[in-house]
Structures are given as C-alpha cells and as structure tokens.
Amino acid sequence: MAEQNQEIDLKKKDFTYRGKSLDELKAMEIREFAQLLKSNERRTVLKQYDMIQRFILRCNESIKQNKYIKTHLRTIVIVPKMIGMKIQIHNGKTFTPIIIENEMLGHRLGEFSATRSKVKHGAAGVGATRSSASKSVK
C-alpha cells in the first residue's frame, strides 16, 4: 500500500506541458514546440525563430566559458532548451538574475524581471503641509 502511494507521488511530480514530458520537449525543434503554445506566443516564436536560435547558441557558449548570461532581450519566449539556464535580464536599471524553470515555458523573459519598483513614500517635505509652512527652512 505504501509503495503504491510513493508511485502516485512520483507521477504527480513529473512535469508535463500539454501532455509532453520534459525529455520529449527538449528533444523537439523550436518550431515543433511552437505548435503547443497559445496563439500569440506561437506567432511570436515563429517570427523570432532566428533570434531565439542565436540566443540559445550564445547562451551555450557563455555557459562553456563560465560567464554570466546577460540580456536586454525581454521579448524572447522561453523554450525547453533554455530550462536550467541562469540568465540576467535587464529591467531598465539593473540586471535581475533568474533561473529558468519548467513552469516558465511559453512565457517571455521580461515577465520575470519587473521594470517598476514599489513606491515608498517618505515623510512630507518642508512646506508640503500648512503646519510646516511656518517652520524655518534651515
């Protein structure tokens, strides 16, 4: 009985995307994988095919040389060959480090590097309120 529960748990943990296992997805060509995506992402992948290919080749070369992978390409759709890569995505100010995981398939790189930070309001400045208008600026 306990062995059956362990087998069921292992089956739950296996990642699948649209009925395909991770090994099947990694073996696919990028254009084949595009057929599994939603319409907007599918069209984007088919249009950006060359850019995605070049990006993956550049990433593989950087990994061999133990260099960081930094990119400004926020519109690239994540494909199975990118899984496990550590990429730093530019958010307009700095590079945000991200490890690409299984659940990120079909999303764009920019979705994981927020460009807007939370606004933190401080105290009101001198002259901002009526009570502080009478105080000295010094």
N, CA, C and O atoms as a DFTB+ gen file, in Angstrom:
552 C
 N C O
     1  1       0.817      -1.193       0.000
     2  2       0.000       0.000       0.000
     3  2       0.866       1.264       0.000
     4  3       0.589       2.215      -0.731
     5  1       1.916       1.263       0.827
     6  2       2.801       2.417       0.914
     7  2       3.571       2.601      -0.394
     8  3       3.843       3.729      -0.804
     9  1       3.921       1.485      -1.049
    10  2       4.642       1.573      -2.324
    11  2       3.773       2.206      -3.402
    12  3       4.264       2.955      -4.247
    13  1       2.486       1.903      -3.368
    14  2       1.580       2.484      -4.362
    15  2       1.463       3.987      -4.162
    16  3       1.419       4.736      -5.137
    17  1       1.412       4.442      -2.908
    18  2       1.335       5.876      -2.625
    19  2       2.591       6.596      -3.097
    20  3       2.505       7.710      -3.614
    21  1       3.757       5.976      -2.928
    22  2       5.003       6.581      -3.375
    23  2       5.027       6.685      -4.895
    24  3       5.499       7.682      -5.440
    25  1       4.520       5.661      -5.582
    26  2       4.471       5.701      -7.041
    27  2       3.546       6.801      -7.529
    28  3       3.855       7.481      -8.508
    29  1       2.419       6.983      -6.862
    30  2       1.470       8.039      -7.237
    31  2       2.103       9.407      -7.017
    32  3       1.932      10.303      -7.843
    33  1       2.844       9.586      -5.899
    34  2       3.513      10.853      -5.623
    35  2       4.553      11.164      -6.692
    36  3       4.680      12.312      -7.117
    37  1       5.305      10.143      -7.134
    38  2       6.308      10.351      -8.168
    39  2       5.658      10.758      -9.485
    40  3       6.188      11.597     -10.214
    41  1       4.512      10.165      -9.785
    42  2       3.820      10.514     -11.021
    43  2       3.303      11.940     -10.977
    44  3       3.276      12.616     -12.006
    45  1       2.892      12.410      -9.811
    46  2       2.409      13.784      -9.679
    47  2       3.539      14.787      -9.890
    48  3       3.315      15.868     -10.433
    49  1       4.749      14.434      -9.466
    50  2       5.876      15.351      -9.534
    51  2       6.459      15.470     -10.937
    52  3       7.150      16.446     -11.229
    53  1       6.198      14.502     -11.811
    54  2       6.718      14.576     -13.173
    55  2       6.093      15.764     -13.887
    56  3       4.875      15.942     -13.867
    57  1       6.931      16.572     -14.514
    58  2       6.445      17.764     -15.203
    59  2       5.986      17.405     -16.608
    60  3       6.687      16.710     -17.343
    61  1       4.820      17.879     -16.967
    62  2       4.339      17.746     -18.341
    63  2       3.823      19.092     -18.809
    64  3       3.298      19.882     -18.023
    65  1       3.978      19.340     -20.090
    66  2       3.468      20.561     -20.704
    67  2       2.642      20.135     -21.907
    68  3       3.176      19.611     -22.885
    69  1       1.338      20.362     -21.829
    70  2       0.402      19.980     -22.882
    71  2       0.534      18.495     -23.240
    72  3       0.471      18.122     -24.412
    73  1       0.718      17.657     -22.220
    74  2       0.781      16.215     -22.420
    75  2       2.151      15.684     -22.803
    76  3       2.294      14.481     -23.026
    77  1       3.157      16.534     -22.888
    78  2       4.516      16.103     -23.258
    79  2       5.421      16.183     -22.033
    80  3       5.347      17.133     -21.253
    81  1       6.276      15.172     -21.873
    82  2       7.228      15.189     -20.764
    83  2       8.379      16.136     -21.095
    84  3       8.532      16.580     -22.233
    85  1       9.172      16.431     -20.090
    86  2      10.287      17.367     -20.267
    87  2      11.315      16.833     -21.258
    88  3      11.878      17.602     -22.036
    89  1      11.566      15.525     -21.239
    90  2      12.523      14.934     -22.179
    91  2      12.023      15.056     -23.619
    92  3      12.803      15.337     -24.529
    93  1      10.741      14.846     -23.816
    94  2      10.162      14.980     -25.164
    95  2      10.237      16.424     -25.639
    96  3      10.500      16.689     -26.812
    97  1      10.003      17.362     -24.712
    98  2      10.034      18.776     -25.077
    99  2      11.447      19.211     -25.471
   100  3      11.630      19.948     -26.440
   101  1      12.450      18.745     -24.708
   102  2      13.832      19.135     -25.012
   103  2      14.312      18.544     -26.331
   104  3      15.185      19.112     -26.987
   105  1      13.747      17.413     -26.719
   106  2      14.129      16.784     -27.982
   107  2      13.470      17.482     -29.182
   108  3      13.907      17.297     -30.318
   109  1      12.444      18.264     -28.940
   110  2      11.717      18.924     -30.033
   111  2      12.495      20.079     -30.636
   112  3      13.312      20.720     -29.975
   113  1      12.223      20.325     -31.894
   114  2      12.680      21.528     -32.592
   115  2      11.849      22.699     -32.059
   116  3      10.734      22.496     -31.578
   117  1      12.375      23.906     -32.139
   118  2      11.669      25.084     -31.623
   119  2      10.335      25.280     -32.341
   120  3       9.343      25.647     -31.712
   121  1      10.302      25.043     -33.636
   122  2       9.057      25.220     -34.394
   123  2       8.017      24.167     -34.015
   124  3       6.818      24.441     -34.048
   125  1       8.464      22.978     -33.658
   126  2       7.527      21.952     -33.186
   127  2       6.934      22.358     -31.841
   128  3       5.736      22.198     -31.607
   129  1       7.785      22.886     -30.961
   130  2       7.310      23.336     -29.654
   131  2       6.319      24.487     -29.801
   132  3       5.385      24.610     -29.008
   133  1       6.519      25.320     -30.800
   134  2       5.626      26.466     -31.014
   135  2       4.191      26.012     -31.249
   136  3       3.256      26.737     -30.908
   137  1       3.998      24.837     -31.820
   138  2       2.647      24.345     -32.083
   139  2       1.895      24.011     -30.795
   140  3       0.670      23.900     -30.812
   141  1       2.609      23.850     -29.679
   142  2       1.974      23.564     -28.392
   143  2       1.576      24.832     -27.648
   144  3       0.810      24.771     -26.686
   145  1       2.090      25.982     -28.083
   146  2       1.847      27.238     -27.379
   147  2       0.508      27.848     -27.756
   148  3      -0.137      27.427     -28.716
   149  1       0.101      28.849     -26.982
   150  2      -1.099      29.611     -27.321
   151  2      -0.801      30.454     -28.548
   152  3       0.358      30.630     -28.923
   153  1      -1.846      30.973     -29.170
   154  2      -1.699      31.601     -30.488
   155  2      -0.724      32.770     -30.513
   156  3       0.096      32.858     -31.427
   157  1      -0.789      33.672     -29.533
   158  2       0.083      34.848     -29.562
   159  2       1.547      34.441     -29.419
   160  3       2.407      34.916     -30.160
   161  1       1.820      33.562     -28.463
   162  2       3.199      33.112     -28.262
   163  2       3.687      32.284     -29.445
   164  3       4.856      32.361     -29.822
   165  1       2.786      31.489     -30.033
   166  2       3.161      30.676     -31.197
   167  2       3.603      31.572     -32.350
   168  3       4.643      31.329     -32.962
   169  1       2.821      32.600     -32.646
   170  2       3.198      33.520     -33.730
   171  2       4.508      34.226     -33.428
   172  3       5.336      34.421     -34.318
   173  1       4.695      34.611     -32.165
   174  2       5.936      35.283     -31.780
   175  2       7.139      34.363     -31.959
   176  3       8.169      34.783     -32.487
   177  1       7.014      33.111     -31.522
   178  2       8.137      32.162     -31.645
   179  2       8.462      31.930     -33.114
   180  3       9.635      31.880     -33.484
   181  1       7.454      31.789     -33.949
   182  2       7.710      31.541     -35.366
   183  2       8.358      32.752     -36.041
   184  3       9.180      32.590     -36.943
   185  1       7.997      33.954     -35.614
   186  2       8.628      35.158     -36.170
   187  2      10.045      35.340     -35.631
   188  3      10.936      35.782     -36.358
   189  1      10.253      35.000     -34.365
   190  2      11.549      35.216     -33.718
   191  2      12.450      33.988     -33.778
   192  3      13.434      33.916     -33.041
   193  1      12.142      33.035     -34.627
   194  2      12.871      31.769     -34.646
   195  2      14.391      31.979     -34.716
   196  3      15.135      31.386     -33.935
   197  1      14.843      32.809     -35.636
   198  2      16.289      33.030     -35.792
   199  2      16.894      33.680     -34.552
   200  3      17.989      33.314     -34.125
   201  1      16.175      34.650     -33.973
   202  2      16.685      35.339     -32.795
   203  2      16.789      34.374     -31.609
   204  3      17.757      34.423     -30.850
   205  1      15.805      33.508     -31.454
   206  2      15.829      32.536     -30.361
   207  2      16.978      31.551     -30.552
   208  3      17.672      31.216     -29.592
   209  1      17.185      31.085     -31.788
   210  2      18.296      30.165     -32.087
   211  2      19.634      30.801     -31.728
   212  3      20.468      30.176     -31.073
   213  1      19.842      32.063     -32.165
   214  2      21.101      32.763     -31.875
   215  2      21.282      32.955     -30.378
   216  3      22.389      32.811     -29.858
   217  1      20.186      33.283     -29.680
   218  2      20.255      33.495     -28.240
   219  2      20.671      32.206     -27.522
   220  3      21.507      32.246     -26.620
   221  1      20.104      31.083     -27.907
   222  2      20.441      29.801     -27.274
   223  2      21.896      29.424     -27.558
   224  3      22.593      28.945     -26.663
   225  1      22.360      29.635     -28.783
   226  2      23.765      29.349     -29.111
   227  2      24.713      30.227     -28.296
   228  3      25.730      29.756     -27.785
   229  1      24.361      31.519     -28.181
   230  2      25.183      32.448     -27.403
   231  2      25.205      32.035     -25.933
   232  3      26.249      32.110     -25.284
   233  1      24.059      31.601     -25.404
   234  2      23.980      31.154     -24.014
   235  2      24.842      29.921     -23.785
   236  3      25.553      29.837     -22.784
   237  1      24.782      28.967     -24.704
   238  2      25.582      27.741     -24.562
   239  2      27.070      28.050     -24.585
   240  3      27.836      27.433     -23.845
   241  1      27.500      29.003     -25.430
   242  2      28.918      29.391     -25.459
   243  2      29.320      30.047     -24.151
   244  3      30.407      29.784     -23.637
   245  1      28.451      30.907     -23.598
   246  2      28.753      31.567     -22.334
   247  2      28.840      30.561     -21.194
   248  3      29.683      30.698     -20.308
   249  1      27.972      29.553     -21.212
   250  2      27.988      28.535     -20.161
   251  2      29.293      27.741     -20.213
   252  3      29.864      27.420     -19.171
   253  1      29.766      27.422     -21.419
   254  2      31.032      26.679     -21.558
   255  2      32.207      27.476     -21.011
   256  3      33.153      26.901     -20.473
   257  1      32.150      28.823     -21.148
   258  2      33.238      29.678     -20.684
   259  2      33.019      30.167     -19.250
   260  3      33.764      31.019     -18.765
   261  1      32.004      29.633     -18.574
   262  2      31.666      30.015     -17.195
   263  2      31.415      31.515     -17.053
   264  3      31.824      32.123     -16.064
   265  1      30.756      32.101     -18.023
   266  2      30.410      33.522     -17.979
   267  2      28.928      33.668     -17.658
   268  3      28.133      32.750     -17.859
   269  1      28.582      34.847     -17.155
   270  2      27.181      35.158     -16.919
   271  2      26.485      35.398     -18.240
   272  3      27.095      35.880     -19.194
   273  1      25.212      35.063     -18.297
   274  2      24.407      35.339     -19.488
   275  2      23.585      36.576     -19.180
   276  3      22.639      36.515     -18.395
   277  1      23.934      37.688     -19.786
   278  2      23.200      38.935     -19.587
   279  2      22.482      39.273     -20.884
   280  3      23.023      39.093     -21.975
   281  1      21.249      39.766     -20.750
   282  2      20.499      40.081     -21.960
   283  2      19.550      41.257     -21.741
   284  3      19.067      41.504     -20.636
   285  1      19.309      41.958     -22.817
   286  2      18.304      43.017     -22.862
   287  2      17.062      42.529     -23.599
   288  3      16.072      43.254     -23.690
   289  1      17.106      41.313     -24.123
   290  2      16.018      40.775     -24.939
   291  2      14.894      40.255     -24.041
   292  3      14.865      39.079     -23.679
   293  1      13.976      41.148     -23.691
   294  2      12.895      40.802     -22.777
   295  2      11.718      40.137     -23.491
   296  3      10.859      39.544     -22.838
   297  1      11.668      40.229     -24.828
   298  2      10.507      39.728     -25.567
   299  2      10.657      38.274     -26.018
   300  3       9.724      37.709     -26.588
   301  1      11.806      37.669     -25.774
   302  2      12.021      36.288     -26.206
   303  2      11.143      35.342     -25.384
   304  3      11.072      35.449     -24.160
   305  1      10.479      34.418     -26.076
   306  2       9.639      33.417     -25.430
   307  2      10.532      32.271     -24.952
   308  3      11.431      31.837     -25.671
   309  1      10.282      31.791     -23.747
   310  2      11.098      30.727     -23.160
   311  2      10.719      29.385     -23.795
   312  3       9.551      28.997     -23.813
   313  1      11.730      28.692     -24.312
   314  2      11.549      27.394     -24.961
   315  2      12.268      26.322     -24.118
   316  3      13.087      26.671     -23.268
   317  1      11.982      25.035     -24.334
   318  2      12.547      23.974     -23.479
   319  2      14.075      23.924     -23.430
   320  3      14.633      23.484     -22.425
   321  1      14.753      24.354     -24.465
   322  2      16.223      24.286     -24.464
   323  2      16.841      25.289     -23.494
   324  3      18.037      25.214     -23.213
   325  1      16.047      26.225     -22.982
   326  2      16.550      27.229     -22.042
   327  2      16.416      26.784     -20.590
   328  3      16.959      27.441     -19.701
   329  1      15.714      25.699     -20.327
   330  2      15.444      25.282     -18.951
   331  2      16.754      24.977     -18.231
   332  3      17.613      24.263     -18.750
   333  1      16.889      25.527     -17.036
   334  2      18.078      25.321     -16.215
   335  2      19.129      26.404     -16.373
   336  3      20.082      26.445     -15.595
   337  1      18.987      27.275     -17.349
   338  2      19.968      28.342     -17.558
   339  2      19.798      29.446     -16.523
   340  3      18.688      29.742     -16.081
   341  1      20.912      30.044     -16.149
   342  2      20.892      31.193     -15.242
   343  2      21.115      32.435     -16.106
   344  3      22.202      32.654     -16.641
   345  1      20.063      33.236     -16.226
   346  2      20.106      34.401     -17.113
   347  2      19.873      35.654     -16.300
   348  3      19.057      35.662     -15.379
   349  1      20.588      36.713     -16.637
   350  2      20.365      38.005     -16.008
   351  2      19.649      38.892     -17.023
   352  3      20.177      39.174     -18.098
   353  1      18.433      39.332     -16.665
   354  2      17.587      40.092     -17.574
   355  2      17.582      41.547     -17.140
   356  3      17.399      41.847     -15.961
   357  1      17.782      42.446     -18.085
   358  2      17.832      43.874     -17.791
   359  2      16.427      44.406     -17.566
   360  3      15.514      44.124     -18.342
   361  1      16.258      45.184     -16.489
   362  2      14.935      45.737     -16.203
   363  2      14.886      47.246     -16.427
   364  3      13.941      47.903     -15.990
   365  1      15.883      47.797     -17.096
   366  2      15.933      49.223     -17.350
   367  2      16.963      49.918     -16.490
   368  3      17.429      51.007     -16.826
   369  1      17.321      49.295     -15.384
   370  2      18.297      49.883     -14.471
   371  2      19.395      48.896     -14.109
   372  3      20.579      49.229     -14.168
   373  1      19.008      47.691     -13.739
   374  2      19.975      46.663     -13.351
   375  2      19.622      45.348     -14.035
   376  3      18.606      45.242     -14.722
   377  1      20.470      44.358     -13.837
   378  2      20.209      43.021     -14.362
   379  2      19.661      42.157     -13.229
   380  3      20.285      42.039     -12.175
   381  1      18.504      41.559     -13.450
   382  2      17.863      40.699     -12.460
   383  2      18.224      39.240     -12.755
   384  3      17.903      38.742     -13.834
   385  1      18.886      38.543     -11.818
   386  2      19.241      37.139     -12.067
   387  2      18.023      36.226     -11.940
   388  3      17.242      36.343     -10.995
   389  1      17.872      35.313     -12.906
   390  2      16.742      34.394     -12.936
   391  2      17.229      33.020     -13.374
   392  3      18.042      32.910     -14.292
   393  1      16.735      31.974     -12.722
   394  2      16.984      30.607     -13.153
   395  2      15.710      30.134     -13.842
   396  3      14.633      30.160     -13.247
   397  1      15.830      29.707     -15.083
   398  2      14.654      29.311     -15.853
   399  2      14.205      27.920     -15.422
   400  3      14.982      26.966     -15.428
   401  1      12.925      27.830     -15.045
   402  2      12.346      26.588     -14.552
   403  2      11.294      26.074     -15.518
   404  3      10.942      26.749     -16.486
   405  1      10.798      24.879     -15.250
   406  2       9.820      24.233     -16.126
   407  2       8.557      25.056     -16.320
   408  3       8.045      25.153     -17.435
   409  1       8.051      25.647     -15.247
   410  2       6.783      26.356     -15.298
   411  2       6.847      27.643     -16.112
   412  3       5.809      28.239     -16.397
   413  1       8.030      28.076     -16.486
   414  2       8.190      29.317     -17.237
   415  2       8.015      29.131     -18.748
   416  3       8.030      30.113     -19.490
   417  1       7.852      27.896     -19.211
   418  2       7.730      27.631     -20.642
   419  2       6.570      28.424     -21.242
   420  3       5.476      28.461     -20.679
   421  1       6.816      29.049     -22.377
   422  2       5.773      29.795     -23.065
   423  2       5.636      31.230     -22.612
   424  3       4.922      32.008     -23.245
   425  1       6.307      31.602     -21.524
   426  2       6.275      32.986     -21.055
   427  2       7.452      33.740     -21.657
   428  3       8.363      33.140     -22.228
   429  1       7.422      35.049     -21.523
   430  2       8.528      35.867     -22.035
   431  2       9.505      36.175     -20.911
   432  3       9.128      36.177     -19.739
   433  1      10.760      36.436     -21.266
   434  2      11.782      36.716     -20.254
   435  2      11.430      37.944     -19.418
   436  3      11.672      37.964     -18.211
   437  1      10.864      38.961     -20.050
   438  2      10.558      40.207     -19.359
   439  2       9.528      40.062     -18.254
   440  3       9.457      40.915     -17.370
   441  1       8.732      39.010     -18.281
   442  2       7.719      38.810     -17.250
   443  2       8.333      38.511     -15.889
   444  3       7.668      38.668     -14.866
   445  1       9.582      38.085     -15.863
   446  2      10.223      37.680     -14.626
   447  2      11.221      38.713     -14.112
   448  3      11.950      38.452     -13.156
   449  1      11.254      39.881     -14.741
   450  2      12.118      40.966     -14.306
   451  2      11.295      42.250     -14.327
   452  3      11.177      42.906     -15.362
   453  1      10.730      42.600     -13.178
   454  2       9.831      43.748     -13.092
   455  2      10.575      45.051     -13.367
   456  3      11.682      45.261     -12.870
   457  1       9.960      45.920     -14.159
   458  2      10.593      47.192     -14.508
   459  2      10.204      48.309     -13.553
   460  3      10.860      49.350     -13.503
   461  1       9.145      48.093     -12.800
   462  2       8.684      49.129     -11.879
   463  2       8.769      48.607     -10.462
   464  3       8.307      47.508     -10.156
   465  1       9.371      49.420      -9.595
   466  2       9.506      49.019      -8.203
   467  2       8.360      49.600      -7.389
   468  3       7.671      50.519      -7.833
   469  1       8.165      49.063      -6.212
   470  2       7.106      49.534      -5.335
   471  2       7.452      50.937      -4.851
   472  3       8.594      51.206      -4.480
   473  1       6.464      51.830      -4.854
   474  2       6.677      53.209      -4.420
   475  2       6.677      53.251      -2.907
   476  3       5.759      52.750      -2.258
   477  1       7.717      53.853      -2.354
   478  2       7.823      54.005      -0.909
   479  2       7.767      55.495      -0.606
   480  3       8.696      56.238      -0.923
   481  1       6.693      55.915      -0.002
   482  2       6.535      57.325       0.324
   483  2       7.163      57.605       1.672
   484  3       6.934      56.884       2.643
   485  1       7.963      58.666       1.719
   486  2       8.570      59.064       2.977
   487  2       7.725      60.129       3.651
   488  3       6.542      60.281       3.346
   489  1       8.330      60.856       4.560
   490  2       7.625      61.938       5.250
   491  2       7.486      63.124       4.302
   492  3       8.269      63.278       3.365
   493  1       6.489      63.954       4.556
   494  2       6.268      65.137       3.724
   495  2       7.406      66.122       3.941
   496  3       7.925      66.241       5.051
   497  1       7.790      66.821       2.896
   498  2       8.866      67.793       2.981
   499  2       8.417      69.092       3.618
   500  3       7.232      69.296       3.884
   501  1       9.384      69.971       3.859
   502  2       9.078      71.270       4.452
   503  2       8.259      72.076       3.449
   504  3       8.631      72.194       2.282
   505  1       7.139      72.627       3.917
   506  2       6.287      73.416       3.042
   507  2       5.229      72.606       2.340
   508  3       4.420      73.157       1.594
   509  1       5.218      71.306       2.563
   510  2       4.242      70.450       1.897
   511  2       2.887      70.512       2.575
   512  3       1.859      70.274       1.940
   513  1       2.879      70.828       3.857
   514  2       1.612      70.936       4.582
   515  2       1.522      72.324       5.204
   516  3       2.523      73.033       5.305
   517  1       0.327      72.703       5.617
   518  2       0.129      74.043       6.190
   519  2       0.864      74.194       7.516
   520  3       1.347      75.282       7.830
   521  1       0.956      73.134       8.292
   522  2       1.616      73.251       9.582
   523  2       3.117      73.457       9.445
   524  3       3.738      74.058      10.322
   525  1       3.703      72.973       8.369
   526  2       5.146      73.110       8.196
   527  2       5.519      74.384       7.446
   528  3       6.702      74.665       7.255
   529  1       4.526      75.153       7.021
   530  2       4.823      76.372       6.263
   531  2       5.454      77.430       7.134
   532  3       6.240      78.241       6.645
   533  1       5.120      77.443       8.458
   534  2       5.661      78.459       9.365
   535  2       7.030      78.102       9.899
   536  3       7.696      78.951      10.492
   537  1       7.470      76.868       9.707
   538  2       8.770      76.453      10.223
   539  2       9.899      76.999       9.371
   540  3       9.703      77.308       8.196
   541  1      11.038      77.114       9.940
   542  2      12.212      77.611       9.233
   543  2      12.743      76.538       8.301
   544  3      12.709      75.353       8.632
   545  1      13.232      76.944       7.141
   546  2      13.785      76.019       6.164
   547  2      15.112      75.470       6.661
   548  3      15.467      74.331       6.359
   549  1      15.853      76.281       7.429
   550  2      17.150      75.863       7.954
   551  2      16.897      74.897       9.034
   552  3      17.840      74.392       9.643
